[in-house]
């Protein structure tokens, strides 16, 4: 199962992290179908997931690709509630690939634990845009949450930007620690990375692909 975060925050960045996420979902779909595995694409938006048909066999890749390409981004993210909203995972085990920025209104970790309870081998692709890692901000700025339109006025000075970078680093480190304890593959990805670098230098290096 490929869980693709389809919330509004994913439709952001230069290059766009939603577009890259779709490409990554298509790559995993192709690999799985070529290995004669079955594939389901589940889009996560708000508190629900929208589940595709079950794809099987190499000949169905174009159908899975079209399903992925037609995904529209919008709404908020409640990863745990969305994952739990439809009981589509059996008890026989499988592989769950979550592609998301992990900016969730609820605690996404409960949803990941749910996947482990369902005997899933979990792979996390944490996709962020370069502008989220090192934003080019200066002076008096109004920040707007892309999902719920909440606004925050700040003065972006050197001290604020240092604190922001510390928070970004803590975000990645806490994620790494959490997933490492659960023996989950965790792959941070920046949207300006090429697909070749992601596949051959990250996914192979981490043992996600062999």
Residue frames as qw, qx, qy, qz and C-alpha x, y, z in Angstrom:
[[0.000, 0.888, 0.459, 0.000, 0.00, 0.00, 0.00],
 [0.389, 0.208, -0.003, 0.898, 1.29, 3.43, -0.97],
 [0.169, -0.821, -0.476, 0.266, -0.05, 6.10, 1.38],
 [0.378, 0.330, 0.153, 0.852, 0.35, 9.48, -0.33],
 [0.119, -0.578, -0.409, 0.696, -0.25, 12.62, 1.73],
 [0.237, 0.520, 0.540, 0.618, -2.58, 14.71, -0.45],
 [0.203, -0.809, -0.389, 0.390, -3.02, 17.65, 1.91],
 [0.288, 0.950, 0.077, 0.090, -2.55, 21.26, 0.82],
 [0.363, -0.827, 0.381, 0.199, 0.88, 21.54, 2.45],
 [0.732, -0.062, 0.574, 0.361, 2.23, 18.99, -0.03],
 [0.508, 0.709, 0.353, 0.338, 1.45, 21.31, -2.96],
 [0.207, -0.965, 0.108, 0.117, 4.35, 23.59, -2.14],
 [0.603, -0.529, 0.418, 0.426, 7.94, 24.39, -2.96],
 [0.584, 0.764, -0.239, -0.139, 10.28, 24.93, -5.86],
 [0.362, -0.063, -0.755, -0.543, 10.54, 22.21, -7.06],
 [0.673, -0.302, 0.001, -0.675, 7.06, 21.20, -5.93],
 [0.186, -0.301, 0.901, -0.252, 7.21, 18.45, -3.31],
 [0.733, 0.230, 0.446, -0.458, 3.80, 17.10, -4.31],
 [0.707, 0.589, -0.295, -0.258, 4.96, 16.52, -7.87],
 [0.196, 0.513, -0.826, 0.132, 8.06, 14.71, -6.63],
 [0.475, -0.112, 0.750, -0.446, 5.93, 12.63, -4.25],
 [0.818, 0.384, 0.129, -0.408, 3.74, 11.51, -7.14],
 [0.562, 0.599, -0.566, -0.076, 6.83, 10.45, -9.08],
 [0.077, -0.388, 0.865, -0.310, 8.09, 8.47, -6.09],
 [0.685, 0.099, 0.536, -0.483, 4.70, 6.78, -5.70],
 [0.789, 0.511, -0.156, -0.303, 4.79, 5.83, -9.39],
 [0.309, 0.569, -0.758, 0.079, 8.30, 4.38, -9.04],
 [0.320, -0.197, 0.839, -0.393, 7.28, 2.19, -6.10],
 [0.773, 0.300, 0.284, -0.482, 4.14, 1.14, -7.95],
 [0.669, 0.572, -0.430, -0.201, 6.17, 0.07, -10.99],
 [0.108, 0.461, -0.855, 0.210, 8.69, -1.86, -8.90],
 [0.509, -0.041, 0.711, -0.483, 5.97, -3.66, -6.95],
 [0.799, 0.407, 0.129, -0.423, 3.92, -4.56, -10.02],
 [0.535, 0.597, -0.590, -0.097, 7.04, -5.75, -11.84],
 [0.008, -0.320, 0.896, -0.310, 7.68, -8.04, -8.86],
 [0.452, -0.272, -0.775, -0.348, 4.13, -9.41, -9.21],
 [0.097, -0.282, -0.672, 0.677, 3.00, -7.77, -5.97],
 [0.012, -0.762, -0.599, -0.247, -0.39, -6.16, -5.64],
 [0.242, 0.039, -0.142, 0.959, -0.56, -2.38, -5.21],
 [0.109, -0.824, -0.555, -0.037, -3.11, -0.08, -3.61],
 [0.257, 0.285, -0.084, 0.920, -2.71, 3.71, -3.66],
 [0.304, -0.742, -0.581, 0.141, -4.34, 5.44, -0.68],
 [0.194, 0.537, -0.029, 0.820, -4.44, 9.23, -0.61],
 [0.391, -0.497, -0.587, 0.506, -4.50, 10.85, 2.84],
 [0.022, 0.383, 0.111, 0.917, -6.42, 14.12, 3.13],
 [0.523, -0.499, 0.066, -0.688, -8.21, 15.62, 6.11],
 [0.515, -0.350, 0.686, -0.375, -9.28, 12.69, 8.32],
 [0.889, 0.242, 0.313, -0.229, -9.95, 10.14, 5.58],
 [0.261, -0.375, 0.735, 0.501, -8.19, 8.13, 2.94],
 [0.734, 0.478, -0.036, -0.480, -9.30, 7.53, -0.61],
 [0.587, -0.271, 0.746, 0.160, -8.37, 4.05, -1.74],
 [0.405, 0.434, -0.554, -0.584, -7.68, 3.03, -5.33],
 [0.959, 0.085, -0.111, -0.246, -8.59, -0.29, -6.85],
 [0.718, -0.430, 0.506, 0.207, -6.16, -3.16, -6.37],
 [0.526, 0.717, -0.394, -0.233, -3.57, -3.16, -9.16],
 [0.751, -0.304, 0.576, 0.113, -1.77, -6.37, -10.09],
 [0.773, 0.318, 0.426, 0.347, 0.54, -7.39, -12.92],
 [0.371, -0.229, 0.252, 0.864, 2.87, -5.30, -15.04],
 [0.110, 0.438, 0.621, 0.640, 0.09, -4.52, -17.48],
 [0.245, -0.827, -0.505, -0.031, -1.80, -2.54, -14.83],
 [0.473, -0.285, -0.129, 0.824, 0.99, -0.02, -14.25],
 [0.060, 0.295, 0.304, 0.904, -0.56, 2.55, -16.58],
 [0.436, -0.668, -0.505, -0.330, -3.76, 2.38, -14.51],
 [0.615, -0.575, -0.307, 0.443, -1.86, 2.91, -11.26],
 [0.392, -0.021, 0.104, 0.914, 0.13, 5.73, -12.88],
 [0.131, -0.511, -0.415, -0.742, -3.07, 7.46, -13.99],
 [0.553, -0.689, -0.469, -0.011, -4.54, 7.08, -10.51],
 [0.574, -0.417, -0.152, 0.688, -1.46, 8.73, -9.02],
 [0.245, 0.162, 0.262, 0.919, -1.35, 11.51, -11.62],
 [0.251, -0.600, -0.491, -0.580, -5.01, 12.37, -10.98],
 [0.492, -0.531, -0.531, 0.441, -4.47, 12.96, -7.26],
 [0.037, 0.781, 0.095, 0.617, -5.40, 16.51, -6.26],
 [0.431, -0.074, -0.557, 0.706, -3.86, 18.20, -3.22],
 [0.274, -0.550, -0.110, -0.781, -6.06, 20.03, -0.73],
 [0.745, -0.569, -0.256, -0.235, -7.34, 20.12, 2.82],
 [0.331, -0.750, 0.508, -0.266, -5.55, 19.46, 6.07],
 [0.587, 0.263, -0.762, 0.065, -3.56, 16.47, 7.32],
 [0.666, -0.446, 0.431, -0.415, -4.62, 14.13, 10.09],
 [0.380, 0.415, -0.811, -0.159, -2.32, 11.23, 9.25],
 [0.123, -0.059, 0.933, -0.333, -3.35, 8.90, 12.08],
 [0.540, 0.349, 0.478, -0.599, -7.09, 9.42, 11.62],
 [0.594, 0.529, -0.337, -0.503, -6.77, 9.06, 7.85],
 [0.246, 0.334, -0.908, -0.055, -4.77, 5.83, 8.06],
 [0.162, 0.089, 0.899, -0.397, -7.24, 4.36, 10.55],
 [0.489, 0.256, 0.103, -0.828, -10.33, 5.59, 8.69],
 [0.835, 0.267, -0.261, -0.404, -10.60, 2.59, 6.36],
 [0.685, -0.381, 0.620, -0.038, -9.76, -0.93, 7.47],
 [0.734, 0.588, -0.245, -0.237, -8.05, -1.90, 4.22],
 [0.209, 0.563, -0.789, 0.128, -5.11, -3.79, 5.71],
 [0.895, -0.192, -0.354, -0.190, -5.52, -7.46, 6.48],
 [0.655, -0.674, 0.336, -0.068, -3.70, -9.35, 9.21],
 [0.957, 0.155, 0.119, 0.213, -1.42, -11.22, 6.81],
 [0.504, -0.525, 0.248, 0.639, 1.25, -8.54, 6.63],
 [0.556, 0.717, 0.292, 0.302, 2.56, -6.48, 3.75],
 [0.468, -0.043, 0.001, 0.882, 4.49, -3.33, 2.93],
 [0.025, 0.919, 0.389, -0.060, 3.20, 0.18, 3.64],
 [0.485, 0.134, 0.083, 0.860, 5.00, 3.13, 2.06],
 [0.089, -0.878, -0.394, 0.256, 4.10, 6.53, 3.52],
 [0.442, 0.289, 0.176, 0.831, 5.03, 9.59, 1.43],
 [0.243, -0.887, -0.385, -0.085, 4.44, 12.78, 3.40],
 [0.206, 0.659, -0.299, 0.659, 5.95, 15.93, 4.84],
 [0.513, -0.294, -0.715, 0.373, 4.72, 14.61, 8.24],
 [0.094, -0.111, 0.212, -0.966, 3.12, 17.99, 9.00],
 [0.360, -0.396, -0.814, -0.226, 0.08, 16.44, 10.65],
 [0.375, -0.554, 0.045, -0.742, -2.63, 18.04, 12.78],
 [0.875, -0.435, 0.067, -0.204, -2.66, 14.88, 14.90],
 [0.387, -0.622, 0.674, 0.096, 0.22, 12.76, 16.16],
 [0.698, 0.437, -0.457, -0.336, 1.21, 10.78, 13.07],
 [0.066, 0.411, -0.893, 0.173, 3.13, 8.28, 15.20],
 [0.592, 0.055, 0.648, -0.477, -0.05, 6.60, 16.39],
 [0.779, 0.495, -0.044, -0.383, -0.94, 5.91, 12.76],
 [0.413, 0.569, -0.711, -0.011, 2.48, 4.42, 12.11],
 [0.255, -0.239, 0.861, -0.369, 2.13, 2.20, 15.18],
 [0.755, 0.265, 0.333, -0.499, -1.22, 1.09, 13.77],
 [0.690, 0.553, -0.412, -0.221, 0.52, -0.04, 10.57],
 [0.133, 0.437, -0.863, 0.216, 3.03, -2.01, 12.63],
 [0.544, -0.016, 0.663, -0.514, 0.14, -3.60, 14.54],
 [0.812, 0.433, 0.090, -0.382, -1.21, -4.68, 11.16],
 [0.808, -0.162, 0.474, 0.311, 2.09, -6.48, 10.53],
 [0.553, 0.825, 0.053, 0.103, 3.26, -4.01, 7.91],
 [0.656, -0.131, 0.095, 0.738, 6.85, -3.40, 6.93],
 [0.081, 0.947, 0.265, -0.161, 6.83, 0.40, 6.98],
 [0.556, 0.118, 0.182, 0.803, 8.85, 2.76, 4.81],
 [0.031, -0.887, -0.302, 0.349, 8.67, 6.52, 5.39],
 [0.481, 0.338, 0.229, 0.776, 9.63, 9.03, 2.70],
 [0.192, -0.781, -0.343, 0.486, 9.66, 12.42, 4.47],
 [0.462, 0.461, 0.357, 0.668, 9.49, 14.96, 1.63],
 [0.157, -0.820, -0.223, 0.504, 10.21, 18.65, 2.29],
 [0.495, 0.811, 0.117, 0.289, 10.92, 21.60, 0.01],
 [0.585, 0.178, -0.218, 0.761, 14.25, 23.51, 0.13],
 [0.116, -0.579, -0.011, -0.807, 12.32, 26.62, 1.22],
 [0.752, -0.580, -0.166, -0.265, 11.16, 24.72, 4.32],
 [0.851, -0.152, -0.202, 0.461, 14.72, 23.76, 5.24],
 [0.412, -0.264, -0.030, 0.872, 16.38, 27.14, 4.70],
 [0.199, 0.845, 0.491, 0.074, 13.72, 29.82, 4.10],
 [0.382, 0.205, 0.062, 0.899, 14.88, 33.14, 2.69],
 [0.244, -0.837, -0.470, -0.139, 13.03, 35.43, 5.10],
 [0.405, -0.011, -0.233, 0.884, 13.93, 38.86, 6.40],
 [0.145, -0.184, 0.015, -0.972, 12.08, 41.63, 8.16],
 [0.475, 0.121, 0.519, -0.700, 8.43, 41.86, 9.17],
 [0.287, 0.069, -0.836, -0.463, 6.54, 38.89, 7.68],
 [0.718, -0.045, 0.297, -0.627, 3.07, 37.39, 7.93],
 [0.019, 0.169, -0.974, -0.148, 3.16, 33.58, 7.83],
 [0.719, 0.061, -0.003, -0.692, 0.02, 31.80, 6.59],
 [0.486, -0.097, 0.866, -0.069, -0.72, 28.13, 7.27],
 [0.253, 0.174, -0.656, -0.690, -1.50, 26.69, 3.82],
 [0.225, -0.234, -0.940, -0.100, -3.98, 24.19, 5.27],
 [0.204, -0.669, -0.687, 0.196, -6.10, 26.14, 7.76],
 [0.179, 0.751, 0.182, 0.609, -5.17, 29.78, 6.90],
 [0.556, -0.764, -0.180, 0.272, -3.98, 30.57, 10.43],
 [0.414, 0.778, -0.101, 0.462, -1.73, 33.61, 10.42],
 [0.692, -0.573, -0.105, 0.426, 1.32, 34.57, 12.43],
 [0.274, 0.923, -0.120, 0.240, 3.21, 37.84, 12.27],
 [0.814, -0.386, 0.034, 0.432, 6.94, 37.64, 12.96],
 [0.150, 0.924, -0.328, -0.123, 10.08, 39.66, 12.51],
 [0.968, 0.137, 0.002, 0.211, 12.54, 37.37, 10.72],
 [0.021, -0.898, 0.435, -0.063, 15.88, 38.38, 12.16],
 [0.420, 0.473, -0.769, 0.097, 19.08, 36.37, 12.61],
 [0.254, -0.216, 0.800, -0.498, 18.06, 35.01, 16.03],
 [0.760, 0.206, 0.279, -0.549, 14.65, 33.85, 14.78],
 [0.752, 0.478, -0.394, -0.224, 16.20, 32.12, 11.77],
 [0.170, 0.418, -0.855, 0.256, 18.76, 30.35, 13.97],
 [0.484, -0.036, 0.682, -0.548, 15.94, 29.09, 16.16],
 [0.801, 0.367, -0.027, -0.473, 14.03, 27.96, 13.07],
 [0.571, 0.488, -0.659, -0.050, 16.99, 25.96, 11.82],
 [0.114, -0.277, 0.856, -0.421, 17.34, 24.33, 15.25],
 [0.673, 0.140, 0.444, -0.574, 13.68, 23.32, 15.12],
 [0.767, 0.456, -0.316, -0.321, 14.10, 21.82, 11.65],
 [0.328, 0.441, -0.818, 0.168, 17.11, 19.83, 12.83],
 [0.349, -0.119, 0.755, -0.543, 15.16, 18.65, 15.90],
 [0.779, 0.276, 0.078, -0.557, 12.25, 17.63, 13.64],
 [0.710, 0.431, -0.543, -0.122, 14.51, 15.35, 11.60],
 [0.144, 0.375, -0.836, 0.373, 16.41, 14.00, 14.61],
 [0.533, -0.043, 0.582, -0.613, 13.24, 13.15, 16.54],
 [0.837, 0.325, -0.110, -0.426, 11.83, 11.40, 13.48],
 [0.534, 0.463, -0.705, 0.055, 15.03, 9.42, 12.98],
 [0.110, -0.282, 0.814, -0.495, 15.08, 8.34, 16.61],
 [0.691, 0.088, 0.374, -0.612, 11.42, 7.32, 16.63],
 [0.843, 0.383, -0.221, -0.305, 11.61, 5.30, 13.42],
 [0.358, 0.494, -0.773, 0.173, 14.97, 3.74, 14.30],
 [0.358, -0.220, 0.745, -0.519, 13.52, 2.38, 17.56],
 [0.771, 0.243, 0.385, -0.444, 10.81, 0.67, 15.54],
 [0.488, -0.129, 0.749, 0.430, 13.13, -0.66, 12.82],
 [0.489, 0.763, 0.405, -0.117, 11.38, 1.47, 10.21],
 [0.539, 0.200, 0.299, 0.761, 13.10, 2.78, 7.09],
 [0.008, -0.898, -0.262, 0.354, 13.11, 6.59, 7.33],
 [0.563, 0.212, 0.339, 0.723, 14.26, 8.53, 4.26],
 [0.021, 0.788, 0.167, -0.592, 14.35, 12.36, 4.46],
 [0.516, 0.359, 0.520, 0.578, 14.05, 13.80, 0.95],
 [0.016, 0.600, 0.046, -0.798, 14.37, 17.38, -0.31],
 [0.643, 0.614, 0.424, -0.173, 12.31, 18.17, -3.40],
 [0.327, 0.844, -0.338, -0.258, 15.28, 19.56, -5.37],
 [0.454, -0.353, 0.802, 0.164, 16.92, 16.12, -5.35],
 [0.484, 0.306, -0.599, -0.560, 16.90, 14.27, -8.65],
 [0.930, -0.081, 0.024, -0.357, 15.00, 11.00, -8.91],
 [0.783, 0.353, -0.470, 0.202, 18.28, 9.28, -9.78],
 [0.110, 0.462, -0.617, 0.627, 19.90, 10.50, -6.56],
 [0.653, -0.280, 0.318, -0.627, 16.88, 9.49, -4.47],
 [0.965, 0.078, -0.107, -0.225, 16.63, 6.00, -5.97],
 [0.832, 0.313, -0.366, 0.276, 20.29, 5.06, -6.32],
 [0.292, 0.429, -0.512, 0.684, 21.88, 7.00, -3.45],
 [0.405, -0.312, 0.423, -0.748, 19.15, 6.96, -0.83],
 [0.880, -0.061, 0.043, -0.468, 16.75, 4.07, -1.39],
 [0.864, 0.242, -0.425, 0.122, 19.47, 1.57, -2.33],
 [0.237, 0.474, -0.595, 0.605, 21.84, 2.87, 0.35],
 [0.477, -0.300, 0.450, -0.693, 19.17, 2.46, 3.04],
 [0.101, -0.040, 0.994, -0.009, 18.31, -1.02, 1.81],
 [0.556, 0.366, 0.345, -0.661, 14.77, -0.05, 0.77],
 [0.803, 0.525, -0.134, -0.249, 15.54, -1.23, -2.77],
 [0.599, -0.433, 0.636, 0.222, 17.87, -4.08, -3.65]]
